[in-house]
Amino acid sequence: MNTGITKKLKLSTEREKALKSFQKARKLQDANDLGYVKCISCGAIIHVSEADGGHFIPRQFKATELEPSNVNAQCRKCNRFEAGNQIGYRKGLIEKYGEAEEKRLENLHDAARGSEEAYNSLPEEDKALIYSKRTAQYYHSEYLKWNKVCNQLAERERI
Ligand SMILES: [Zn+2]
């Protein structure tokens, strides 16, 4: 319904909201029926309430910021005190998604940092991730989408 009032969305606020709910949704998606997750980096089994949604490629890179394989449940020790435990993360990522997906994320990262070789190796739909202009409206709809996932999964947790 058009109320005639268009709320002006602020890009940085909407991006933050989208990334936050995405991170939360990703760790909830990793949880088993009892609410436990396995740290992607060290394999520790912890309750989802004590886990972070940890990034493989840092979140400042927009090309991978909302890629599901790039954000996984991680223990706080690895995420906060061991700088993401990147060696373990890479290993865990390959185990979980396969080498091709790990390579894809690396290529997106390198392409975002200006590597022409990495860019050229990307399929067309991934090339769009490098240059697409992300608007406040885009982030707002991502926020709504991932927030809905969070609510559905949080409900399951209570059963
Ligand atoms: Zn860990």
Backbone and ligand atoms as CSV (ligand in chain L), in Angstrom:
chain,resi,resn,atom,element,x,y,z
A,1,MET,N,N,0.854,-1.197,0.000
A,1,MET,CA,C,0.000,0.000,0.000
A,1,MET,C,C,0.885,1.241,0.000
A,2,ASN,N,N,0.565,2.152,-0.879
A,2,ASN,CA,C,1.331,3.394,-0.934
A,2,ASN,C,C,0.683,4.430,-0.023
A,3,THR,N,N,1.367,4.769,1.034
A,3,THR,CA,C,0.806,5.719,1.996
A,3,THR,C,C,1.117,7.154,1.592
A,4,GLY,N,N,1.927,7.269,0.547
A,4,GLY,CA,C,2.303,8.617,0.128
A,4,GLY,C,C,3.517,9.125,0.881
A,5,ILE,N,N,3.939,8.384,1.876
A,5,ILE,CA,C,5.136,8.801,2.616
A,5,ILE,C,C,6.272,7.860,2.252
A,6,THR,N,N,7.291,8.389,1.668
A,6,THR,CA,C,8.445,7.561,1.335
A,6,THR,C,C,9.522,7.806,2.382
A,7,LYS,N,N,9.765,6.751,3.153
A,7,LYS,CA,C,10.802,6.890,4.160
A,7,LYS,C,C,12.156,6.818,3.456
A,8,LYS,N,N,12.974,7.780,3.708
A,8,LYS,CA,C,14.294,7.793,3.074
A,8,LYS,C,C,15.201,6.799,3.802
A,9,LEU,N,N,15.682,5.824,3.034
A,9,LEU,CA,C,16.548,4.812,3.623
A,9,LEU,C,C,17.992,5.275,3.531
A,10,LYS,N,N,18.705,5.082,4.627
A,10,LYS,CA,C,20.106,5.484,4.639
A,10,LYS,C,C,20.961,4.263,4.291
A,11,LEU,N,N,21.817,4.428,3.309
A,11,LEU,CA,C,22.607,3.303,2.794
A,11,LEU,C,C,23.403,2.580,3.889
A,12,SER,N,N,24.167,3.321,4.671
A,12,SER,CA,C,25.035,2.664,5.661
A,12,SER,C,C,24.220,1.932,6.732
A,13,THR,N,N,23.088,2.521,7.126
A,13,THR,CA,C,22.228,1.886,8.132
A,13,THR,C,C,21.608,0.610,7.584
A,14,GLU,N,N,21.114,0.683,6.354
A,14,GLU,CA,C,20.458,-0.487,5.759
A,14,GLU,C,C,21.473,-1.602,5.498
A,15,ARG,N,N,22.679,-1.220,5.100
A,15,ARG,CA,C,23.720,-2.233,4.874
A,15,ARG,C,C,24.041,-2.941,6.180
A,16,GLU,N,N,24.210,-2.181,7.231
A,16,GLU,CA,C,24.525,-2.740,8.534
A,16,GLU,C,C,23.427,-3.704,9.008
A,17,LYS,N,N,22.186,-3.276,8.855
A,17,LYS,CA,C,21.059,-4.135,9.252
A,17,LYS,C,C,21.034,-5.425,8.428
A,18,ALA,N,N,21.268,-5.293,7.130
A,18,ALA,CA,C,21.253,-6.464,6.250
A,18,ALA,C,C,22.365,-7.441,6.629
A,19,LEU,N,N,23.572,-6.918,6.829
A,19,LEU,CA,C,24.711,-7.796,7.133
A,19,LEU,C,C,24.544,-8.457,8.497
A,20,LYS,N,N,24.002,-7.721,9.452
A,20,LYS,CA,C,23.770,-8.274,10.794
A,20,LYS,C,C,22.781,-9.431,10.753
A,21,SER,N,N,21.643,-9.225,10.085
A,21,SER,CA,C,20.641,-10.290,10.063
A,21,SER,C,C,21.126,-11.459,9.199
A,22,PHE,N,N,21.895,-11.174,8.177
A,22,PHE,CA,C,22.476,-12.236,7.353
A,22,PHE,C,C,23.416,-13.105,8.201
A,23,GLN,N,N,24.285,-12.457,8.959
A,23,GLN,CA,C,25.228,-13.197,9.827
A,23,GLN,C,C,24.482,-14.068,10.828
A,24,LYS,N,N,23.437,-13.500,11.426
A,24,LYS,CA,C,22.663,-14.242,12.415
A,24,LYS,C,C,21.953,-15.434,11.750
A,25,ALA,N,N,21.371,-15.175,10.583
A,25,ALA,CA,C,20.666,-16.241,9.859
A,25,ALA,C,C,21.627,-17.370,9.497
A,26,ARG,N,N,22.815,-17.027,9.053
A,26,ARG,CA,C,23.774,-18.045,8.647
A,26,ARG,C,C,24.175,-18.946,9.812
A,27,LYS,N,N,24.371,-18.371,10.994
A,27,LYS,CA,C,24.751,-19.275,12.088
A,27,LYS,C,C,23.557,-20.115,12.542
A,28,LEU,N,N,22.344,-19.542,12.460
A,28,LEU,CA,C,21.153,-20.335,12.800
A,28,LEU,C,C,20.961,-21.464,11.782
A,29,GLN,N,N,21.272,-21.187,10.519
A,29,GLN,CA,C,21.139,-22.219,9.482
A,29,GLN,C,C,22.132,-23.359,9.696
A,30,ASP,N,N,23.234,-23.054,10.349
A,30,ASP,CA,C,24.244,-24.081,10.616
A,30,ASP,C,C,23.899,-24.955,11.822
A,31,ALA,N,N,22.920,-24.521,12.614
A,31,ALA,CA,C,22.610,-25.245,13.856
A,31,ALA,C,C,21.831,-26.537,13.602
A,32,ASN,N,N,22.116,-27.544,14.408
A,32,ASN,CA,C,21.339,-28.778,14.316
A,32,ASN,C,C,20.037,-28.625,15.124
A,33,ASP,N,N,19.247,-29.679,15.211
A,33,ASP,CA,C,17.938,-29.593,15.868
A,33,ASP,C,C,18.032,-29.224,17.342
A,34,LEU,N,N,19.185,-29.499,17.940
A,34,LEU,CA,C,19.348,-29.170,19.358
A,34,LEU,C,C,19.991,-27.794,19.552
A,35,GLY,N,N,20.254,-27.116,18.444
A,35,GLY,CA,C,20.809,-25.764,18.541
A,35,GLY,C,C,22.324,-25.717,18.626
A,36,TYR,N,N,22.963,-26.801,18.222
A,36,TYR,CA,C,24.431,-26.800,18.264
A,36,TYR,C,C,25.031,-26.604,16.873
A,37,VAL,N,N,26.167,-25.926,16.849
A,37,VAL,CA,C,26.894,-25.701,15.595
A,37,VAL,C,C,28.331,-26.193,15.742
A,38,LYS,N,N,28.961,-26.396,14.601
A,38,LYS,CA,C,30.365,-26.785,14.583
A,38,LYS,C,C,31.158,-25.601,14.050
A,39,CYS,N,N,32.165,-25.186,14.794
A,39,CYS,CA,C,32.999,-24.064,14.334
A,39,CYS,C,C,33.656,-24.433,13.009
A,40,ILE,N,N,33.489,-23.581,12.011
A,40,ILE,CA,C,34.054,-23.840,10.672
A,40,ILE,C,C,35.578,-23.963,10.717
A,41,SER,N,N,36.202,-23.269,11.671
A,41,SER,CA,C,37.669,-23.221,11.683
A,41,SER,C,C,38.333,-24.312,12.515
A,42,CYS,N,N,37.776,-24.592,13.713
A,42,CYS,CA,C,38.471,-25.546,14.594
A,42,CYS,C,C,37.641,-26.790,14.886
A,43,GLY,N,N,36.378,-26.792,14.450
A,43,GLY,CA,C,35.544,-27.978,14.641
A,43,GLY,C,C,34.899,-28.097,16.005
A,44,ALA,N,N,35.115,-27.120,16.894
A,44,ALA,CA,C,34.502,-27.171,18.224
A,44,ALA,C,C,32.982,-27.173,18.095
A,45,ILE,N,N,32.330,-27.983,18.939
A,45,ILE,CA,C,30.859,-28.028,18.945
A,45,ILE,C,C,30.384,-27.093,20.052
A,46,ILE,N,N,29.626,-26.098,19.680
A,46,ILE,CA,C,29.158,-25.110,20.662
A,46,ILE,C,C,27.688,-24.778,20.407
A,47,HIS,N,N,27.031,-24.218,21.425
A,47,HIS,CA,C,25.641,-23.812,21.222
A,47,HIS,C,C,25.614,-22.556,20.349
A,48,VAL,N,N,24.602,-22.473,19.513
A,48,VAL,CA,C,24.507,-21.355,18.558
A,48,VAL,C,C,24.495,-19.992,19.262
A,49,SER,N,N,23.973,-19.981,20.494
A,49,SER,CA,C,23.924,-18.712,21.235
A,49,SER,C,C,25.326,-18.234,21.623
A,50,GLU,N,N,26.292,-19.134,21.557
A,50,GLU,CA,C,27.675,-18.762,21.887
A,50,GLU,C,C,28.565,-18.673,20.653
A,51,ALA,N,N,27.918,-18.753,19.487
A,51,ALA,CA,C,28.698,-18.719,18.239
A,51,ALA,C,C,28.586,-17.356,17.559
A,52,ASP,N,N,29.551,-17.062,16.713
A,52,ASP,CA,C,29.488,-15.890,15.846
A,52,ASP,C,C,29.203,-16.363,14.422
A,53,GLY,N,N,28.747,-15.439,13.583
A,53,GLY,CA,C,28.695,-15.704,12.152
A,53,GLY,C,C,29.989,-15.122,11.597
A,54,GLY,N,N,30.962,-15.984,11.349
A,54,GLY,CA,C,32.293,-15.487,10.973
A,54,GLY,C,C,32.497,-15.439,9.464
A,55,HIS,N,N,33.184,-14.402,9.015
A,55,HIS,CA,C,33.446,-14.238,7.582
A,55,HIS,C,C,34.747,-14.922,7.159
A,56,PHE,N,N,34.730,-15.477,5.955
A,56,PHE,CA,C,35.967,-15.972,5.348
A,56,PHE,C,C,36.664,-14.773,4.674
A,57,ILE,N,N,36.020,-14.206,3.674
A,57,ILE,CA,C,36.506,-12.945,3.096
A,57,ILE,C,C,35.919,-11.820,3.957
A,58,PRO,N,N,36.741,-10.882,4.422
A,58,PRO,CA,C,36.228,-9.838,5.321
A,58,PRO,C,C,35.020,-9.081,4.763
A,59,ARG,N,N,34.181,-8.635,5.687
A,59,ARG,CA,C,32.905,-8.057,5.271
A,59,ARG,C,C,33.014,-6.736,4.520
A,60,GLN,N,N,34.158,-6.099,4.538
A,60,GLN,CA,C,34.245,-4.844,3.775
A,60,GLN,C,C,34.215,-5.073,2.264
A,61,PHE,N,N,34.420,-6.324,1.834
A,61,PHE,CA,C,34.345,-6.620,0.407
A,61,PHE,C,C,32.901,-6.923,0.032
A,62,LYS,N,N,32.327,-6.020,-0.741
A,62,LYS,CA,C,30.895,-6.111,-1.040
A,62,LYS,C,C,30.555,-7.320,-1.926
A,63,ALA,N,N,31.494,-7.749,-2.746
A,63,ALA,CA,C,31.217,-8.862,-3.662
A,63,ALA,C,C,30.828,-10.138,-2.911
A,64,THR,N,N,31.383,-10.324,-1.724
A,64,THR,CA,C,31.132,-11.575,-0.986
A,64,THR,C,C,30.360,-11.364,0.315
A,65,GLU,N,N,29.960,-10.128,0.579
A,65,GLU,CA,C,29.360,-9.824,1.882
A,65,GLU,C,C,28.059,-10.579,2.148
A,66,LEU,N,N,27.327,-10.938,1.090
A,66,LEU,CA,C,26.063,-11.648,1.282
A,66,LEU,C,C,26.061,-13.023,0.604
A,67,GLU,N,N,27.234,-13.580,0.405
A,67,GLU,CA,C,27.347,-14.930,-0.146
A,67,GLU,C,C,27.252,-15.934,1.005
A,68,PRO,N,N,26.244,-16.804,0.986
A,68,PRO,CA,C,26.072,-17.734,2.115
A,68,PRO,C,C,27.314,-18.542,2.484
A,69,SER,N,N,28.071,-19.011,1.483
A,69,SER,CA,C,29.243,-19.824,1.823
A,69,SER,C,C,30.337,-19.013,2.510
A,70,ASN,N,N,30.245,-17.693,2.435
A,70,ASN,CA,C,31.280,-16.837,3.028
A,70,ASN,C,C,31.070,-16.552,4.511
A,71,VAL,N,N,29.907,-16.889,5.025
A,71,VAL,CA,C,29.627,-16.637,6.444
A,71,VAL,C,C,29.125,-17.923,7.089
A,72,ASN,N,N,29.843,-18.361,8.102
A,72,ASN,CA,C,29.540,-19.639,8.742
A,72,ASN,C,C,29.683,-19.525,10.252
A,73,ALA,N,N,29.003,-20.434,10.947
A,73,ALA,CA,C,29.108,-20.445,12.406
A,73,ALA,C,C,30.565,-20.681,12.805
A,74,GLN,N,N,30.994,-19.881,13.767
A,74,GLN,CA,C,32.389,-19.941,14.197
A,74,GLN,C,C,32.433,-19.703,15.709
A,75,CYS,N,N,33.348,-20.380,16.387
A,75,CYS,CA,C,33.452,-20.133,17.828
A,75,CYS,C,C,34.106,-18.767,18.048
A,76,ARG,N,N,33.836,-18.195,19.205
A,76,ARG,CA,C,34.340,-16.838,19.461
A,76,ARG,C,C,35.850,-16.794,19.616
A,77,LYS,N,N,36.400,-17.907,20.074
A,77,LYS,CA,C,37.858,-17.962,20.223
A,77,LYS,C,C,38.507,-17.766,18.853
A,78,CYS,N,N,38.050,-18.522,17.869
A,78,CYS,CA,C,38.618,-18.391,16.519
A,78,CYS,C,C,38.303,-17.023,15.918
A,79,ASN,N,N,37.060,-16.612,16.038
A,79,ASN,CA,C,36.645,-15.379,15.362
A,79,ASN,C,C,37.245,-14.127,15.994
A,80,ARG,N,N,37.267,-14.092,17.308
A,80,ARG,CA,C,37.648,-12.833,17.965
A,80,ARG,C,C,39.100,-12.797,18.427
A,81,PHE,N,N,39.644,-13.961,18.743
A,81,PHE,CA,C,40.981,-13.950,19.334
A,81,PHE,C,C,42.060,-14.550,18.436
A,82,GLU,N,N,41.632,-15.200,17.373
A,82,GLU,CA,C,42.635,-15.783,16.483
A,82,GLU,C,C,42.489,-15.269,15.058
A,83,ALA,N,N,41.995,-14.033,14.975
A,83,ALA,CA,C,41.847,-13.342,13.680
A,83,ALA,C,C,41.117,-14.199,12.636
A,84,GLY,N,N,40.115,-14.937,13.106
A,84,GLY,CA,C,39.322,-15.754,12.190
A,84,GLY,C,C,39.883,-17.140,11.944
A,85,ASN,N,N,41.067,-17.413,12.509
A,85,ASN,CA,C,41.708,-18.725,12.278
A,85,ASN,C,C,41.591,-19.102,10.802
A,86,GLN,N,N,42.221,-18.300,9.962
A,86,GLN,CA,C,42.040,-18.408,8.507
A,86,GLN,C,C,42.482,-19.741,7.915
A,87,ILE,N,N,43.529,-20.314,8.455
A,87,ILE,CA,C,43.996,-21.595,7.910
A,87,ILE,C,C,42.936,-22.672,8.155
A,88,GLY,N,N,42.426,-22.690,9.389
A,88,GLY,CA,C,41.354,-23.623,9.729
A,88,GLY,C,C,40.089,-23.323,8.945
A,89,TYR,N,N,39.803,-22.038,8.762
A,89,TYR,CA,C,38.588,-21.638,8.033
A,89,TYR,C,C,38.626,-22.177,6.611
A,90,ARG,N,N,39.761,-21.993,5.939
A,90,ARG,CA,C,39.897,-22.463,4.548
A,90,ARG,C,C,39.668,-23.977,4.463
A,91,LYS,N,N,40.252,-24.685,5.405
A,91,LYS,CA,C,40.114,-26.145,5.441
A,91,LYS,C,C,38.641,-26.536,5.665
A,92,GLY,N,N,38.017,-25.872,6.630
A,92,GLY,CA,C,36.611,-26.153,6.941
A,92,GLY,C,C,35.686,-25.826,5.778
A,93,LEU,N,N,36.007,-24.743,5.091
A,93,LEU,CA,C,35.208,-24.315,3.941
A,93,LEU,C,C,35.264,-25.352,2.826
A,94,ILE,N,N,36.471,-25.860,2.560
A,94,ILE,CA,C,36.637,-26.876,1.514
A,94,ILE,C,C,35.883,-28.156,1.890
A,95,GLU,N,N,35.959,-28.527,3.171
A,95,GLU,CA,C,35.231,-29.723,3.621
A,95,GLU,C,C,33.725,-29.554,3.457
A,96,LYS,N,N,33.251,-28.354,3.746
A,96,LYS,CA,C,31.806,-28.110,3.750
A,96,LYS,C,C,31.227,-27.862,2.353
A,97,TYR,N,N,31.955,-27.125,1.513
A,97,TYR,CA,C,31.403,-26.714,0.208
A,97,TYR,C,C,32.184,-27.231,-0.996
A,98,GLY,N,N,33.377,-27.729,-0.760
A,98,GLY,CA,C,34.202,-28.199,-1.869
A,98,GLY,C,C,35.208,-27.157,-2.316
A,99,GLU,N,N,36.221,-27.619,-3.027
A,99,GLU,CA,C,37.319,-26.733,-3.448
A,99,GLU,C,C,36.879,-25.665,-4.441
A,100,ALA,N,N,35.925,-26.013,-5.300
A,100,ALA,CA,C,35.495,-25.052,-6.322
A,100,ALA,C,C,34.873,-23.809,-5.677
A,101,GLU,N,N,34.102,-24.012,-4.619
A,101,GLU,CA,C,33.458,-22.876,-3.955
A,101,GLU,C,C,34.484,-22.026,-3.204
A,102,GLU,N,N,35.450,-22.682,-2.600
A,102,GLU,CA,C,36.507,-21.932,-1.907
A,102,GLU,C,C,37.259,-21.073,-2.922
A,103,LYS,N,N,37.557,-21.656,-4.067
A,103,LYS,CA,C,38.271,-20.942,-5.138
A,103,LYS,C,C,37.424,-19.783,-5.664
A,104,ARG,N,N,36.123,-20.030,-5.754
A,104,ARG,CA,C,35.204,-18.976,-6.226
A,104,ARG,C,C,35.256,-17.755,-5.302
A,105,LEU,N,N,35.207,-18.008,-3.992
A,105,LEU,CA,C,35.280,-16.892,-3.034
A,105,LEU,C,C,36.619,-16.170,-3.140
A,106,GLU,N,N,37.691,-16.927,-3.290
A,106,GLU,CA,C,39.018,-16.321,-3.443
A,106,GLU,C,C,39.076,-15.456,-4.710
A,107,ASN,N,N,38.484,-15.967,-5.792
A,107,ASN,CA,C,38.479,-15.204,-7.043
A,107,ASN,C,C,37.659,-13.923,-6.916
A,108,LEU,N,N,36.524,-14.019,-6.221
A,108,LEU,CA,C,35.707,-12.814,-6.000
A,108,LEU,C,C,36.498,-11.785,-5.192
A,109,HIS,N,N,37.201,-12.274,-4.193
A,109,HIS,CA,C,38.024,-11.402,-3.345
A,109,HIS,C,C,39.126,-10.737,-4.171
A,110,ASP,N,N,39.844,-11.545,-4.951
A,110,ASP,CA,C,40.946,-11.011,-5.763
A,110,ASP,C,C,40.422,-10.048,-6.832
A,111,ALA,N,N,39.301,-10.415,-7.444
A,111,ALA,CA,C,38.723,-9.544,-8.475
A,111,ALA,C,C,38.304,-8.206,-7.864
A,112,ALA,N,N,37.744,-8.264,-6.656
A,112,ALA,CA,C,37.335,-7.029,-5.970
A,112,ALA,C,C,38.538,-6.151,-5.653
A,113,ARG,N,N,39.690,-6.785,-5.524
A,113,ARG,CA,C,40.921,-6.022,-5.254
A,113,ARG,C,C,41.666,-5.661,-6.542
A,114,GLY,N,N,41.024,-5.902,-7.677
A,114,GLY,CA,C,41.582,-5.412,-8.939
A,114,GLY,C,C,42.278,-6.427,-9.823
A,115,SER,N,N,42.267,-7.709,-9.448
A,115,SER,CA,C,42.924,-8.705,-10.298
A,115,SER,C,C,42.079,-9.011,-11.537
A,116,GLU,N,N,42.665,-8.697,-12.709
A,116,GLU,CA,C,41.962,-8.934,-13.965
A,116,GLU,C,C,41.831,-10.431,-14.237
A,117,GLU,N,N,42.880,-11.164,-13.885
A,117,GLU,CA,C,42.889,-12.613,-14.091
A,117,GLU,C,C,41.753,-13.277,-13.297
A,118,ALA,N,N,41.631,-12.872,-12.042
A,118,ALA,CA,C,40.566,-13.433,-11.207
A,118,ALA,C,C,39.200,-13.053,-11.757
A,119,TYR,N,N,39.075,-11.788,-12.187
A,119,TYR,CA,C,37.800,-11.316,-12.735
A,119,TYR,C,C,37.403,-12.126,-13.963
A,120,ASN,N,N,38.359,-12.336,-14.863
A,120,ASN,CA,C,38.067,-13.057,-16.104
A,120,ASN,C,C,37.710,-14.522,-15.860
A,121,SER,N,N,38.144,-15.063,-14.740
A,121,SER,CA,C,37.842,-16.469,-14.456
A,121,SER,C,C,36.445,-16.649,-13.846
A,122,LEU,N,N,35.782,-15.542,-13.544
A,122,LEU,CA,C,34.456,-15.634,-12.913
A,122,LEU,C,C,33.356,-15.871,-13.952
A,123,PRO,N,N,32.339,-16.669,-13.593
A,123,PRO,CA,C,31.172,-16.768,-14.473
A,123,PRO,C,C,30.425,-15.420,-14.503
A,124,GLU,N,N,29.627,-15.208,-15.546
A,124,GLU,CA,C,28.981,-13.895,-15.738
A,124,GLU,C,C,28.207,-13.413,-14.512
A,125,GLU,N,N,27.457,-14.320,-13.877
A,125,GLU,CA,C,26.626,-13.873,-12.745
A,125,GLU,C,C,27.492,-13.417,-11.561
A,126,ASP,N,N,28.704,-13.963,-11.473
A,126,ASP,CA,C,29.604,-13.516,-10.407
A,126,ASP,C,C,30.294,-12.196,-10.764
A,127,LYS,N,N,30.501,-11.976,-12.060
A,127,LYS,CA,C,31.090,-10.694,-12.486
A,127,LYS,C,C,30.193,-9.548,-12.039
A,128,ALA,N,N,28.894,-9.796,-12.090
A,128,ALA,CA,C,27.938,-8.762,-11.680
A,128,ALA,C,C,28.114,-8.399,-10.203
A,129,LEU,N,N,28.566,-9.354,-9.404
A,129,LEU,CA,C,28.774,-9.080,-7.973
A,129,LEU,C,C,29.888,-8.062,-7.743
A,130,ILE,N,N,30.816,-7.993,-8.678
A,130,ILE,CA,C,31.956,-7.084,-8.520
A,130,ILE,C,C,31.547,-5.630,-8.752
A,131,TYR,N,N,30.715,-5.417,-9.783
A,131,TYR,CA,C,30.419,-4.026,-10.145
A,131,TYR,C,C,29.015,-3.546,-9.800
A,132,SER,N,N,28.142,-4.459,-9.345
A,132,SER,CA,C,26.774,-4.008,-9.113
A,132,SER,C,C,26.729,-2.919,-8.040
A,133,LYS,N,N,25.938,-1.913,-8.312
A,133,LYS,CA,C,25.781,-0.810,-7.372
A,133,LYS,C,C,24.710,-1.212,-6.365
A,134,ARG,N,N,25.080,-1.227,-5.107
A,134,ARG,CA,C,24.132,-1.652,-4.088
A,134,ARG,C,C,23.496,-0.442,-3.415
A,135,THR,N,N,22.195,-0.395,-3.522
A,135,THR,CA,C,21.460,0.759,-3.003
A,135,THR,C,C,20.912,0.461,-1.611
A,136,ALA,N,N,20.448,1.502,-0.952
A,136,ALA,CA,C,19.813,1.342,0.358
A,136,ALA,C,C,18.592,0.432,0.240
A,137,GLN,N,N,17.857,0.578,-0.879
A,137,GLN,CA,C,16.667,-0.255,-1.099
A,137,GLN,C,C,17.060,-1.725,-1.241
A,138,TYR,N,N,18.155,-1.978,-1.942
A,138,TYR,CA,C,18.656,-3.346,-2.091
A,138,TYR,C,C,18.967,-3.943,-0.718
A,139,TYR,N,N,19.698,-3.189,0.091
A,139,TYR,CA,C,20.054,-3.701,1.423
A,139,TYR,C,C,18.815,-3.878,2.298
A,140,HIS,N,N,17.869,-2.974,2.126
A,140,HIS,CA,C,16.643,-3.089,2.919
A,140,HIS,C,C,15.912,-4.393,2.585
A,141,SER,N,N,15.834,-4.734,1.303
A,141,SER,CA,C,15.140,-5.973,0.956
A,141,SER,C,C,15.942,-7.197,1.396
A,142,GLU,N,N,17.273,-7.109,1.376
A,142,GLU,CA,C,18.095,-8.209,1.902
A,142,GLU,C,C,17.870,-8.363,3.412
A,143,TYR,N,N,17.770,-7.234,4.090
A,143,TYR,CA,C,17.495,-7.263,5.531
A,143,TYR,C,C,16.168,-7.974,5.806
A,144,LEU,N,N,15.131,-7.596,5.069
A,144,LEU,CA,C,13.816,-8.215,5.289
A,144,LEU,C,C,13.873,-9.715,5.023
A,145,LYS,N,N,14.571,-10.097,3.947
A,145,LYS,CA,C,14.681,-11.513,3.575
A,145,LYS,C,C,15.389,-12.316,4.670
A,146,TRP,N,N,16.530,-11.819,5.149
A,146,TRP,CA,C,17.312,-12.581,6.127
A,146,TRP,C,C,16.709,-12.498,7.519
A,147,ASN,N,N,16.043,-11.412,7.796
A,147,ASN,CA,C,15.367,-11.288,9.086
A,147,ASN,C,C,14.230,-12.312,9.196
A,148,LYS,N,N,13.578,-12.553,8.067
A,148,LYS,CA,C,12.507,-13.546,8.024
A,148,LYS,C,C,13.088,-14.940,8.282
A,149,VAL,N,N,14.226,-15.217,7.673
A,149,VAL,CA,C,14.904,-16.504,7.898
A,149,VAL,C,C,15.240,-16.652,9.388
A,150,CYS,N,N,15.757,-15.588,9.986
A,150,CYS,CA,C,16.093,-15.608,11.426
A,150,CYS,C,C,14.867,-15.940,12.260
A,151,ASN,N,N,13.766,-15.264,11.961
A,151,ASN,CA,C,12.553,-15.478,12.753
A,151,ASN,C,C,12.034,-16.902,12.619
A,152,GLN,N,N,12.080,-17.430,11.397
A,152,GLN,CA,C,11.620,-18.811,11.187
A,152,GLN,C,C,12.504,-19.800,11.932
A,153,LEU,N,N,13.817,-19.588,11.875
A,153,LEU,CA,C,14.736,-20.526,12.520
A,153,LEU,C,C,14.718,-20.372,14.034
A,154,ALA,N,N,14.561,-19.154,14.519
A,154,ALA,CA,C,14.507,-18.935,15.964
A,154,ALA,C,C,13.289,-19.617,16.546
A,155,GLU,N,N,12.202,-19.639,15.771
A,155,GLU,CA,C,10.981,-20.306,16.198
A,155,GLU,C,C,11.215,-21.811,16.332
A,156,ARG,N,N,11.912,-22.358,15.360
A,156,ARG,CA,C,12.243,-23.784,15.387
A,156,ARG,C,C,13.076,-24.116,16.638
A,157,GLU,N,N,13.983,-23.201,16.992
A,157,GLU,CA,C,14.839,-23.407,18.161
A,157,GLU,C,C,14.048,-23.607,19.442
A,158,ARG,N,N,12.903,-22.956,19.515
A,158,ARG,CA,C,12.116,-23.007,20.742
A,158,ARG,C,C,11.306,-24.291,20.897
A,159,ILE,N,N,11.138,-25.024,19.794
A,159,ILE,CA,C,10.321,-26.242,19.836
A,159,ILE,C,C,11.000,-27.314,20.687
L,1,ZN,ZN,ZN,36.846,-22.338,16.509
